[in-house]
Amino acid sequence: MSHAKKIIESIISNKPYSVKTTVNEAMAERIGLILEQELERLGAGLLTEKVETDPVGKEDGDIN
């Protein structure tokens, strides 16, 4: 059953705690999906990012 249906049924049944619980579950689920998408987007960039390092034995003043 969808979150919206659960909320409507809880309102009709006069169960405010159930409404609150269902709303919190829906929000947590949505936030989780958004975070997952952002991590995938950021991770994809990190995996394709190329880091140039100095050739072996040819060091300069920086740390790479």
mmJSON file of the N, C-alpha and C atoms, coordinates in Angstrom:
{"data_MODEL":{"atom_site":{
"group_PDB":["ATOM","ATOM","ATOM","ATOM","ATOM","ATOM","ATOM","ATOM","ATOM","ATOM","ATOM","ATOM","ATOM","ATOM","ATOM","ATOM","ATOM","ATOM","ATOM","ATOM","ATOM","ATOM","ATOM","ATOM","ATOM","ATOM","ATOM","ATOM","ATOM","ATOM","ATOM","ATOM","ATOM","ATOM","ATOM","ATOM","ATOM","ATOM","ATOM","ATOM","ATOM","ATOM","ATOM","ATOM","ATOM","ATOM","ATOM","ATOM","ATOM","ATOM","ATOM","ATOM","ATOM","ATOM","ATOM","ATOM","ATOM","ATOM","ATOM","ATOM","ATOM","ATOM","ATOM","ATOM","ATOM","ATOM","ATOM","ATOM","ATOM","ATOM","ATOM","ATOM","ATOM","ATOM","ATOM","ATOM","ATOM","ATOM","ATOM","ATOM","ATOM","ATOM","ATOM","ATOM","ATOM","ATOM","ATOM","ATOM","ATOM","ATOM","ATOM","ATOM","ATOM","ATOM","ATOM","ATOM","ATOM","ATOM","ATOM","ATOM","ATOM","ATOM","ATOM","ATOM","ATOM","ATOM","ATOM","ATOM","ATOM","ATOM","ATOM","ATOM","ATOM","ATOM","ATOM","ATOM","ATOM","ATOM","ATOM","ATOM","ATOM","ATOM","ATOM","ATOM","ATOM","ATOM","ATOM","ATOM","ATOM","ATOM","ATOM","ATOM","ATOM","ATOM","ATOM","ATOM","ATOM","ATOM","ATOM","ATOM","ATOM","ATOM","ATOM","ATOM","ATOM","ATOM","ATOM","ATOM","ATOM","ATOM","ATOM","ATOM","ATOM","ATOM","ATOM","ATOM","ATOM","ATOM","ATOM","ATOM","ATOM","ATOM","ATOM","ATOM","ATOM","ATOM","ATOM","ATOM","ATOM","ATOM","ATOM","ATOM","ATOM","ATOM","ATOM","ATOM","ATOM","ATOM","ATOM","ATOM","ATOM","ATOM","ATOM","ATOM","ATOM","ATOM","ATOM","ATOM","ATOM","ATOM","ATOM","ATOM"],
"id":[1,2,3,4,5,6,7,8,9,10,11,12,13,14,15,16,17,18,19,20,21,22,23,24,25,26,27,28,29,30,31,32,33,34,35,36,37,38,39,40,41,42,43,44,45,46,47,48,49,50,51,52,53,54,55,56,57,58,59,60,61,62,63,64,65,66,67,68,69,70,71,72,73,74,75,76,77,78,79,80,81,82,83,84,85,86,87,88,89,90,91,92,93,94,95,96,97,98,99,100,101,102,103,104,105,106,107,108,109,110,111,112,113,114,115,116,117,118,119,120,121,122,123,124,125,126,127,128,129,130,131,132,133,134,135,136,137,138,139,140,141,142,143,144,145,146,147,148,149,150,151,152,153,154,155,156,157,158,159,160,161,162,163,164,165,166,167,168,169,170,171,172,173,174,175,176,177,178,179,180,181,182,183,184,185,186,187,188,189,190,191,192],
"type_symbol":["N","C","C","N","C","C","N","C","C","N","C","C","N","C","C","N","C","C","N","C","C","N","C","C","N","C","C","N","C","C","N","C","C","N","C","C","N","C","C","N","C","C","N","C","C","N","C","C","N","C","C","N","C","C","N","C","C","N","C","C","N","C","C","N","C","C","N","C","C","N","C","C","N","C","C","N","C","C","N","C","C","N","C","C","N","C","C","N","C","C","N","C","C","N","C","C","N","C","C","N","C","C","N","C","C","N","C","C","N","C","C","N","C","C","N","C","C","N","C","C","N","C","C","N","C","C","N","C","C","N","C","C","N","C","C","N","C","C","N","C","C","N","C","C","N","C","C","N","C","C","N","C","C","N","C","C","N","C","C","N","C","C","N","C","C","N","C","C","N","C","C","N","C","C","N","C","C","N","C","C","N","C","C","N","C","C","N","C","C","N","C","C"],
"label_atom_id":["N","CA","C","N","CA","C","N","CA","C","N","CA","C","N","CA","C","N","CA","C","N","CA","C","N","CA","C","N","CA","C","N","CA","C","N","CA","C","N","CA","C","N","CA","C","N","CA","C","N","CA","C","N","CA","C","N","CA","C","N","CA","C","N","CA","C","N","CA","C","N","CA","C","N","CA","C","N","CA","C","N","CA","C","N","CA","C","N","CA","C","N","CA","C","N","CA","C","N","CA","C","N","CA","C","N","CA","C","N","CA","C","N","CA","C","N","CA","C","N","CA","C","N","CA","C","N","CA","C","N","CA","C","N","CA","C","N","CA","C","N","CA","C","N","CA","C","N","CA","C","N","CA","C","N","CA","C","N","CA","C","N","CA","C","N","CA","C","N","CA","C","N","CA","C","N","CA","C","N","CA","C","N","CA","C","N","CA","C","N","CA","C","N","CA","C","N","CA","C","N","CA","C","N","CA","C","N","CA","C","N","CA","C","N","CA","C","N","CA","C","N","CA","C"],
"label_alt_id":[null,null,null,null,null,null,null,null,null,null,null,null,null,null,null,null,null,null,null,null,null,null,null,null,null,null,null,null,null,null,null,null,null,null,null,null,null,null,null,null,null,null,null,null,null,null,null,null,null,null,null,null,null,null,null,null,null,null,null,null,null,null,null,null,null,null,null,null,null,null,null,null,null,null,null,null,null,null,null,null,null,null,null,null,null,null,null,null,null,null,null,null,null,null,null,null,null,null,null,null,null,null,null,null,null,null,null,null,null,null,null,null,null,null,null,null,null,null,null,null,null,null,null,null,null,null,null,null,null,null,null,null,null,null,null,null,null,null,null,null,null,null,null,null,null,null,null,null,null,null,null,null,null,null,null,null,null,null,null,null,null,null,null,null,null,null,null,null,null,null,null,null,null,null,null,null,null,null,null,null,null,null,null,null,null,null,null,null,null,null,null,null],
"label_comp_id":["MET","MET","MET","SER","SER","SER","HIS","HIS","HIS","ALA","ALA","ALA","LYS","LYS","LYS","LYS","LYS","LYS","ILE","ILE","ILE","ILE","ILE","ILE","GLU","GLU","GLU","SER","SER","SER","ILE","ILE","ILE","ILE","ILE","ILE","SER","SER","SER","ASN","ASN","ASN","LYS","LYS","LYS","PRO","PRO","PRO","TYR","TYR","TYR","SER","SER","SER","VAL","VAL","VAL","LYS","LYS","LYS","THR","THR","THR","THR","THR","THR","VAL","VAL","VAL","ASN","ASN","ASN","GLU","GLU","GLU","ALA","ALA","ALA","MET","MET","MET","ALA","ALA","ALA","GLU","GLU","GLU","ARG","ARG","ARG","ILE","ILE","ILE","GLY","GLY","GLY","LEU","LEU","LEU","ILE","ILE","ILE","LEU","LEU","LEU","GLU","GLU","GLU","GLN","GLN","GLN","GLU","GLU","GLU","LEU","LEU","LEU","GLU","GLU","GLU","ARG","ARG","ARG","LEU","LEU","LEU","GLY","GLY","GLY","ALA","ALA","ALA","GLY","GLY","GLY","LEU","LEU","LEU","LEU","LEU","LEU","THR","THR","THR","GLU","GLU","GLU","LYS","LYS","LYS","VAL","VAL","VAL","GLU","GLU","GLU","THR","THR","THR","ASP","ASP","ASP","PRO","PRO","PRO","VAL","VAL","VAL","GLY","GLY","GLY","LYS","LYS","LYS","GLU","GLU","GLU","ASP","ASP","ASP","GLY","GLY","GLY","ASP","ASP","ASP","ILE","ILE","ILE","ASN","ASN","ASN"],
"label_asym_id":["A","A","A","A","A","A","A","A","A","A","A","A","A","A","A","A","A","A","A","A","A","A","A","A","A","A","A","A","A","A","A","A","A","A","A","A","A","A","A","A","A","A","A","A","A","A","A","A","A","A","A","A","A","A","A","A","A","A","A","A","A","A","A","A","A","A","A","A","A","A","A","A","A","A","A","A","A","A","A","A","A","A","A","A","A","A","A","A","A","A","A","A","A","A","A","A","A","A","A","A","A","A","A","A","A","A","A","A","A","A","A","A","A","A","A","A","A","A","A","A","A","A","A","A","A","A","A","A","A","A","A","A","A","A","A","A","A","A","A","A","A","A","A","A","A","A","A","A","A","A","A","A","A","A","A","A","A","A","A","A","A","A","A","A","A","A","A","A","A","A","A","A","A","A","A","A","A","A","A","A","A","A","A","A","A","A","A","A","A","A","A","A"],
"label_entity_id":["1","1","1","1","1","1","1","1","1","1","1","1","1","1","1","1","1","1","1","1","1","1","1","1","1","1","1","1","1","1","1","1","1","1","1","1","1","1","1","1","1","1","1","1","1","1","1","1","1","1","1","1","1","1","1","1","1","1","1","1","1","1","1","1","1","1","1","1","1","1","1","1","1","1","1","1","1","1","1","1","1","1","1","1","1","1","1","1","1","1","1","1","1","1","1","1","1","1","1","1","1","1","1","1","1","1","1","1","1","1","1","1","1","1","1","1","1","1","1","1","1","1","1","1","1","1","1","1","1","1","1","1","1","1","1","1","1","1","1","1","1","1","1","1","1","1","1","1","1","1","1","1","1","1","1","1","1","1","1","1","1","1","1","1","1","1","1","1","1","1","1","1","1","1","1","1","1","1","1","1","1","1","1","1","1","1","1","1","1","1","1","1"],
"label_seq_id":[1,1,1,2,2,2,3,3,3,4,4,4,5,5,5,6,6,6,7,7,7,8,8,8,9,9,9,10,10,10,11,11,11,12,12,12,13,13,13,14,14,14,15,15,15,16,16,16,17,17,17,18,18,18,19,19,19,20,20,20,21,21,21,22,22,22,23,23,23,24,24,24,25,25,25,26,26,26,27,27,27,28,28,28,29,29,29,30,30,30,31,31,31,32,32,32,33,33,33,34,34,34,35,35,35,36,36,36,37,37,37,38,38,38,39,39,39,40,40,40,41,41,41,42,42,42,43,43,43,44,44,44,45,45,45,46,46,46,47,47,47,48,48,48,49,49,49,50,50,50,51,51,51,52,52,52,53,53,53,54,54,54,55,55,55,56,56,56,57,57,57,58,58,58,59,59,59,60,60,60,61,61,61,62,62,62,63,63,63,64,64,64],
"pdbx_PDB_ins_code":[null,null,null,null,null,null,null,null,null,null,null,null,null,null,null,null,null,null,null,null,null,null,null,null,null,null,null,null,null,null,null,null,null,null,null,null,null,null,null,null,null,null,null,null,null,null,null,null,null,null,null,null,null,null,null,null,null,null,null,null,null,null,null,null,null,null,null,null,null,null,null,null,null,null,null,null,null,null,null,null,null,null,null,null,null,null,null,null,null,null,null,null,null,null,null,null,null,null,null,null,null,null,null,null,null,null,null,null,null,null,null,null,null,null,null,null,null,null,null,null,null,null,null,null,null,null,null,null,null,null,null,null,null,null,null,null,null,null,null,null,null,null,null,null,null,null,null,null,null,null,null,null,null,null,null,null,null,null,null,null,null,null,null,null,null,null,null,null,null,null,null,null,null,null,null,null,null,null,null,null,null,null,null,null,null,null,null,null,null,null,null,null],
"Cartn_x":[0.841,0.0,0.888,0.483,1.284,1.198,2.179,2.192,0.947,0.548,-0.612,-1.875,-2.062,-3.242,-3.228,-2.043,-1.935,-2.285,-1.815,-2.094,-3.588,-4.21,-5.653,-6.446,-6.1,-6.804,-6.623,-5.431,-5.174,-5.96,-6.081,-6.869,-8.342,-8.859,-10.259,-10.516,-9.551,-9.69,-9.347,-9.005,-8.649,-7.478,-6.406,-5.19,-4.026,-3.917,-2.88,-1.463,-1.21,0.136,0.522,-0.434,-0.161,0.144,-0.546,-0.268,1.17,1.542,2.896,3.944,3.721,4.665,4.813,3.699,3.734,4.415,4.143,4.796,6.304,6.711,8.149,8.796,8.106,8.641,8.802,7.796,7.845,8.993,9.152,10.232,11.597,11.758,13.033,13.363,12.352,12.551,12.994,12.333,12.661,14.063,14.389,15.721,16.788,16.521,17.463,17.707,16.64,16.785,17.604,17.329,18.072,19.552,19.849,21.245,21.936,21.241,21.811,22.143,21.235,21.479,22.671,22.765,23.873,25.206,25.208,26.451,26.889,25.928,26.271,26.838,26.206,26.664,28.07,28.286,29.603,30.646,30.256,31.178,31.614,30.709,31.057,32.13,32.027,33.046,34.379,34.34,35.593,36.297,35.52,36.123,36.737,36.205,36.722,37.742,37.922,38.878,40.296,41.077,42.454,43.391,44.293,45.254,46.631,47.251,48.591,49.634,50.523,51.613,52.947,53.962,55.289,55.844,56.614,57.252,58.189,58.353,59.223,60.637,61.241,62.603,62.717,61.619,61.628,60.738,61.166,60.356,60.509,59.424,59.506,59.042,58.658,58.367,57.023,56.085,54.773,54.735,53.582,53.512,53.164,52.82,52.46,53.693],
"Cartn_y":[-1.175,0.0,1.241,2.233,3.45,4.252,5.126,5.979,6.865,7.373,8.264,7.537,6.308,5.539,5.275,4.949,4.714,5.973,7.115,8.379,8.675,8.522,8.789,7.853,6.569,5.613,5.955,6.397,6.764,8.018,8.968,10.179,9.808,8.99,8.569,7.791,6.981,6.171,6.957,8.24,9.104,8.525,8.211,7.68,8.618,9.731,10.723,10.18,9.287,8.74,7.943,7.213,6.429,7.351,8.497,9.473,9.962,10.334,10.84,9.787,8.565,7.476,7.258,7.246,7.02,8.173,9.4,10.563,10.484,10.148,10.019,8.932,7.808,6.722,7.174,7.882,8.357,9.352,10.257,11.243,10.564,9.62,8.913,8.145,7.529,6.785,7.719,8.865,9.829,10.413,10.753,11.288,10.255,9.002,7.925,7.8,7.895,7.812,8.986,10.176,11.357,11.22,10.787,10.605,9.551,8.473,7.411,7.929,8.709,9.271,10.223,11.051,12.007,11.29,10.255,9.49,8.813,8.287,7.679,8.726,9.906,10.983,11.435,11.649,12.086,10.99,9.767,8.644,8.423,8.599,8.418,9.413,10.63,11.64,11.305,10.756,10.407,9.251,8.31,7.159,7.517,8.544,8.912,10.037,10.613,11.717,11.187,11.867,11.449,12.316,11.691,12.42,12.228,13.341,13.284,13.24,12.293,12.2,12.359,12.638,12.806,11.438,11.384,10.126,9.654,8.358,7.787,8.326,8.785,9.3,10.743,11.355,12.751,13.586,13.763,14.476,15.986,16.682,18.14,18.597,19.843,20.403,20.037,19.48,19.167,17.747,17.377,16.104,14.891,15.062,13.886,13.328],
"Cartn_z":[0.0,0.0,0.0,-0.755,-0.845,0.451,0.618,1.813,1.846,0.692,0.636,1.101,0.658,1.072,2.573,3.11,4.552,5.34,4.851,5.531,5.506,4.337,4.222,5.128,5.129,5.993,7.466,7.84,9.23,9.62,8.687,8.967,9.148,8.247,8.324,9.62,10.03,11.246,12.508,12.339,13.466,14.279,13.562,14.188,13.875,14.604,14.291,14.429,15.375,15.529,14.288,13.723,12.518,11.335,11.266,10.213,10.332,11.548,11.788,11.424,11.832,11.551,10.047,9.339,7.895,7.168,7.588,6.978,7.21,8.417,8.715,7.875,7.699,6.868,5.42,4.905,3.518,3.324,4.277,4.188,4.255,5.163,5.294,4.015,3.427,2.183,1.059,0.946,-0.11,0.091,1.323,1.622,1.299,1.631,1.321,-0.174,-0.967,-2.422,-2.975,-2.453,-2.905,-2.558,-1.342,-0.936,-1.786,-2.059,-2.89,-4.289,-4.877,-6.207,-6.189,-5.174,-5.087,-4.887,-4.061,-3.859,-5.147,-5.907,-7.196,-8.146,-8.175,-9.06,-8.671,-7.38,-6.917,-7.079,-6.799,-6.917,-8.348,-9.291,-10.698,-11.102,-10.607,-10.911,-10.287,-9.094,-8.42,-9.118,-9.637,-10.295,-11.643,-12.294,-13.61,-13.547,-12.352,-12.196,-12.349,-13.154,-13.386,-12.557,-11.841,-11.019,-11.639,-11.984,-12.563,-11.454,-11.538,-10.564,-11.297,-10.515,-11.098,-11.496,-12.561,-12.938,-11.827,-11.734,-10.704,-10.903,-9.815,-9.851,-10.337,-10.712,-11.195,-10.289,-9.074,-8.102,-8.232,-7.828,-7.773,-6.378,-6.232,-4.918,-4.337,-5.119,-4.543,-3.958,-3.415,-2.681,-3.532,-4.787,-5.585,-6.26],
"occupancy":[1.0,1.0,1.0,1.0,1.0,1.0,1.0,1.0,1.0,1.0,1.0,1.0,1.0,1.0,1.0,1.0,1.0,1.0,1.0,1.0,1.0,1.0,1.0,1.0,1.0,1.0,1.0,1.0,1.0,1.0,1.0,1.0,1.0,1.0,1.0,1.0,1.0,1.0,1.0,1.0,1.0,1.0,1.0,1.0,1.0,1.0,1.0,1.0,1.0,1.0,1.0,1.0,1.0,1.0,1.0,1.0,1.0,1.0,1.0,1.0,1.0,1.0,1.0,1.0,1.0,1.0,1.0,1.0,1.0,1.0,1.0,1.0,1.0,1.0,1.0,1.0,1.0,1.0,1.0,1.0,1.0,1.0,1.0,1.0,1.0,1.0,1.0,1.0,1.0,1.0,1.0,1.0,1.0,1.0,1.0,1.0,1.0,1.0,1.0,1.0,1.0,1.0,1.0,1.0,1.0,1.0,1.0,1.0,1.0,1.0,1.0,1.0,1.0,1.0,1.0,1.0,1.0,1.0,1.0,1.0,1.0,1.0,1.0,1.0,1.0,1.0,1.0,1.0,1.0,1.0,1.0,1.0,1.0,1.0,1.0,1.0,1.0,1.0,1.0,1.0,1.0,1.0,1.0,1.0,1.0,1.0,1.0,1.0,1.0,1.0,1.0,1.0,1.0,1.0,1.0,1.0,1.0,1.0,1.0,1.0,1.0,1.0,1.0,1.0,1.0,1.0,1.0,1.0,1.0,1.0,1.0,1.0,1.0,1.0,1.0,1.0,1.0,1.0,1.0,1.0,1.0,1.0,1.0,1.0,1.0,1.0,1.0,1.0,1.0,1.0,1.0,1.0],
"B_iso_or_equiv":[0.0,0.0,0.0,0.0,0.0,0.0,0.0,0.0,0.0,0.0,0.0,0.0,0.0,0.0,0.0,0.0,0.0,0.0,0.0,0.0,0.0,0.0,0.0,0.0,0.0,0.0,0.0,0.0,0.0,0.0,0.0,0.0,0.0,0.0,0.0,0.0,0.0,0.0,0.0,0.0,0.0,0.0,0.0,0.0,0.0,0.0,0.0,0.0,0.0,0.0,0.0,0.0,0.0,0.0,0.0,0.0,0.0,0.0,0.0,0.0,0.0,0.0,0.0,0.0,0.0,0.0,0.0,0.0,0.0,0.0,0.0,0.0,0.0,0.0,0.0,0.0,0.0,0.0,0.0,0.0,0.0,0.0,0.0,0.0,0.0,0.0,0.0,0.0,0.0,0.0,0.0,0.0,0.0,0.0,0.0,0.0,0.0,0.0,0.0,0.0,0.0,0.0,0.0,0.0,0.0,0.0,0.0,0.0,0.0,0.0,0.0,0.0,0.0,0.0,0.0,0.0,0.0,0.0,0.0,0.0,0.0,0.0,0.0,0.0,0.0,0.0,0.0,0.0,0.0,0.0,0.0,0.0,0.0,0.0,0.0,0.0,0.0,0.0,0.0,0.0,0.0,0.0,0.0,0.0,0.0,0.0,0.0,0.0,0.0,0.0,0.0,0.0,0.0,0.0,0.0,0.0,0.0,0.0,0.0,0.0,0.0,0.0,0.0,0.0,0.0,0.0,0.0,0.0,0.0,0.0,0.0,0.0,0.0,0.0,0.0,0.0,0.0,0.0,0.0,0.0,0.0,0.0,0.0,0.0,0.0,0.0,0.0,0.0,0.0,0.0,0.0,0.0],
"pdbx_formal_charge":[null,null,null,null,null,null,null,null,null,null,null,null,null,null,null,null,null,null,null,null,null,null,null,null,null,null,null,null,null,null,null,null,null,null,null,null,null,null,null,null,null,null,null,null,null,null,null,null,null,null,null,null,null,null,null,null,null,null,null,null,null,null,null,null,null,null,null,null,null,null,null,null,null,null,null,null,null,null,null,null,null,null,null,null,null,null,null,null,null,null,null,null,null,null,null,null,null,null,null,null,null,null,null,null,null,null,null,null,null,null,null,null,null,null,null,null,null,null,null,null,null,null,null,null,null,null,null,null,null,null,null,null,null,null,null,null,null,null,null,null,null,null,null,null,null,null,null,null,null,null,null,null,null,null,null,null,null,null,null,null,null,null,null,null,null,null,null,null,null,null,null,null,null,null,null,null,null,null,null,null,null,null,null,null,null,null,null,null,null,null,null,null],
"auth_seq_id":[1,1,1,2,2,2,3,3,3,4,4,4,5,5,5,6,6,6,7,7,7,8,8,8,9,9,9,10,10,10,11,11,11,12,12,12,13,13,13,14,14,14,15,15,15,16,16,16,17,17,17,18,18,18,19,19,19,20,20,20,21,21,21,22,22,22,23,23,23,24,24,24,25,25,25,26,26,26,27,27,27,28,28,28,29,29,29,30,30,30,31,31,31,32,32,32,33,33,33,34,34,34,35,35,35,36,36,36,37,37,37,38,38,38,39,39,39,40,40,40,41,41,41,42,42,42,43,43,43,44,44,44,45,45,45,46,46,46,47,47,47,48,48,48,49,49,49,50,50,50,51,51,51,52,52,52,53,53,53,54,54,54,55,55,55,56,56,56,57,57,57,58,58,58,59,59,59,60,60,60,61,61,61,62,62,62,63,63,63,64,64,64],
"auth_comp_id":["MET","MET","MET","SER","SER","SER","HIS","HIS","HIS","ALA","ALA","ALA","LYS","LYS","LYS","LYS","LYS","LYS","ILE","ILE","ILE","ILE","ILE","ILE","GLU","GLU","GLU","SER","SER","SER","ILE","ILE","ILE","ILE","ILE","ILE","SER","SER","SER","ASN","ASN","ASN","LYS","LYS","LYS","PRO","PRO","PRO","TYR","TYR","TYR","SER","SER","SER","VAL","VAL","VAL","LYS","LYS","LYS","THR","THR","THR","THR","THR","THR","VAL","VAL","VAL","ASN","ASN","ASN","GLU","GLU","GLU","ALA","ALA","ALA","MET","MET","MET","ALA","ALA","ALA","GLU","GLU","GLU","ARG","ARG","ARG","ILE","ILE","ILE","GLY","GLY","GLY","LEU","LEU","LEU","ILE","ILE","ILE","LEU","LEU","LEU","GLU","GLU","GLU","GLN","GLN","GLN","GLU","GLU","GLU","LEU","LEU","LEU","GLU","GLU","GLU","ARG","ARG","ARG","LEU","LEU","LEU","GLY","GLY","GLY","ALA","ALA","ALA","GLY","GLY","GLY","LEU","LEU","LEU","LEU","LEU","LEU","THR","THR","THR","GLU","GLU","GLU","LYS","LYS","LYS","VAL","VAL","VAL","GLU","GLU","GLU","THR","THR","THR","ASP","ASP","ASP","PRO","PRO","PRO","VAL","VAL","VAL","GLY","GLY","GLY","LYS","LYS","LYS","GLU","GLU","GLU","ASP","ASP","ASP","GLY","GLY","GLY","ASP","ASP","ASP","ILE","ILE","ILE","ASN","ASN","ASN"],
"auth_asym_id":["A","A","A","A","A","A","A","A","A","A","A","A","A","A","A","A","A","A","A","A","A","A","A","A","A","A","A","A","A","A","A","A","A","A","A","A","A","A","A","A","A","A","A","A","A","A","A","A","A","A","A","A","A","A","A","A","A","A","A","A","A","A","A","A","A","A","A","A","A","A","A","A","A","A","A","A","A","A","A","A","A","A","A","A","A","A","A","A","A","A","A","A","A","A","A","A","A","A","A","A","A","A","A","A","A","A","A","A","A","A","A","A","A","A","A","A","A","A","A","A","A","A","A","A","A","A","A","A","A","A","A","A","A","A","A","A","A","A","A","A","A","A","A","A","A","A","A","A","A","A","A","A","A","A","A","A","A","A","A","A","A","A","A","A","A","A","A","A","A","A","A","A","A","A","A","A","A","A","A","A","A","A","A","A","A","A","A","A","A","A","A","A"],
"auth_atom_id":["N","CA","C","N","CA","C","N","CA","C","N","CA","C","N","CA","C","N","CA","C","N","CA","C","N","CA","C","N","CA","C","N","CA","C","N","CA","C","N","CA","C","N","CA","C","N","CA","C","N","CA","C","N","CA","C","N","CA","C","N","CA","C","N","CA","C","N","CA","C","N","CA","C","N","CA","C","N","CA","C","N","CA","C","N","CA","C","N","CA","C","N","CA","C","N","CA","C","N","CA","C","N","CA","C","N","CA","C","N","CA","C","N","CA","C","N","CA","C","N","CA","C","N","CA","C","N","CA","C","N","CA","C","N","CA","C","N","CA","C","N","CA","C","N","CA","C","N","CA","C","N","CA","C","N","CA","C","N","CA","C","N","CA","C","N","CA","C","N","CA","C","N","CA","C","N","CA","C","N","CA","C","N","CA","C","N","CA","C","N","CA","C","N","CA","C","N","CA","C","N","CA","C","N","CA","C","N","CA","C","N","CA","C","N","CA","C","N","CA","C","N","CA","C"],
"pdbx_PDB_model_num":[1,1,1,1,1,1,1,1,1,1,1,1,1,1,1,1,1,1,1,1,1,1,1,1,1,1,1,1,1,1,1,1,1,1,1,1,1,1,1,1,1,1,1,1,1,1,1,1,1,1,1,1,1,1,1,1,1,1,1,1,1,1,1,1,1,1,1,1,1,1,1,1,1,1,1,1,1,1,1,1,1,1,1,1,1,1,1,1,1,1,1,1,1,1,1,1,1,1,1,1,1,1,1,1,1,1,1,1,1,1,1,1,1,1,1,1,1,1,1,1,1,1,1,1,1,1,1,1,1,1,1,1,1,1,1,1,1,1,1,1,1,1,1,1,1,1,1,1,1,1,1,1,1,1,1,1,1,1,1,1,1,1,1,1,1,1,1,1,1,1,1,1,1,1,1,1,1,1,1,1,1,1,1,1,1,1,1,1,1,1,1,1]
}}}
